[in-house]
C-alpha cells in the first residue's frame, strides 16, 4: 500500500538520493552525468533543505519511494521523482493526485509543469493522465554546449460549464 504524506526535515537526505537516481535516469543521453551530477546534487540538497514544507512524500512498506513538490505553492508542479526501480507501480500517480488535490484546495483550476522534451517516459506519464503539451522551447545551454528542448504541459483540473442561454442558462 502506498501512503502519501507531507515531508519532514529528516526526509531530506533520502529525498536527495531518490531525486538523484531518478534524475540520472531521466537525463541519460541529454546531459553528461559526470559533469552535471555534482550540480544536480547541490540543487536537490539546496531545494529540499529550504523547501521541504512544499514536498509531498510517498511511502511503501515504511520506505520512502518518491516525492513531488510545488516549489512556489502555486499551480506548477516543480518536481515529481520516483525511485527508478519502483516506477510504473502507481507511486507517481498517487503523488500526482495528491499534489493536484492540494492545488484544487488552494483554488487553482489547472496544473502546469515542465520537463526536457526528450524525457519521453515523463511526457508519456503526464499525457496518460490528461496533460497536454502547452509549449515547446529550445534554448542553448552553455553548461551542456547544446540546445535543450523543454516542454510545458498542463491539465485543466476543474471543468467549466459552457455558457448557455437555453434551459438552465440565463
Secondary structure, DSSP 4 states (H G I P E B T S, - for coil): -EEEEE--GGGHHHHHHHHHHHHHHHHTTTS-HHHHHHHHHHHHHHHHHHHGGGEEEEEETTEEEEEEE-TTSSSEE-EEEE-GGGTTSSHHHHHHHHHHHHHHHTT-SEEEEEEETT-HHHHHHHHHTT-EEEEEEEEEETTTTEEEEEEEEEEE-SPPPPP-SSTT--
